[in-house]
Amino acid sequence: MKVFMRIINKASDIKAPRQVQQKLKSKWFIGLDKATVKSLESMSAEEFFPKACQRILKPTGIPEKCYPPVVFEDLSRFHSQAIAAYDLCENYLSASTKFLKRSSAKKFATCSHELTHYVQSVNIYRTAGLGEEAVKKYSSELAKEGNVSYEAAYSKLENLRKNLVAEMGEISPDSKEGKRAKKLFTEFISDSRPEAAEREAHRKRNLAYFEYLYAKFFK
Ligand SMILES: [Zn+2]
């Protein structure tokens, strides 16, 4: 009986890591490997930010030419403790000096949170009818701020929308994805906190955090 148990244990020893890995592949979102983490760890925070974003966006299928620019800027206009932000209307990602002081796993997780808002935004652009509406809405918001004309903002965002649709296809407004995009857009343009959008970003943030640490220490 003891021998039998040992055989069973040996068999499960072999199978378990593979099963776990398969589970991780389906559940975790980017399949990060140790070499990538090692390479990210060797970078300065200035280099880390764009590289981590590229890595996070890789499995989304979004063409690289549509990736949002990433910059460092003072974000105290949002909150004194603001670490990073995705600008929905201007489509760019920014990090404050507070970002530089975080651990690499937390930096990675922060990128994942903000990029989730970018991906949400991409799905809005790709949804038939809704995408056009979003381009007009964001352009008029930008024109109101006064730094850019409506026409200039419109042509830039419409170009982004057209590229996304051409490369990734349109989402039907009646599909599950389309309805979700509509819900998120309604949240984004309302004055209250976008609860559903934030919930998803927070979940992706946590996944990225644990996936980064898992790749760093266990893979
Ligand atoms: Zn957020």
Residues whose N, C-alpha, C, O or C-beta is under 5 A from the ligand:
A	BS01	ZN	E198 A201
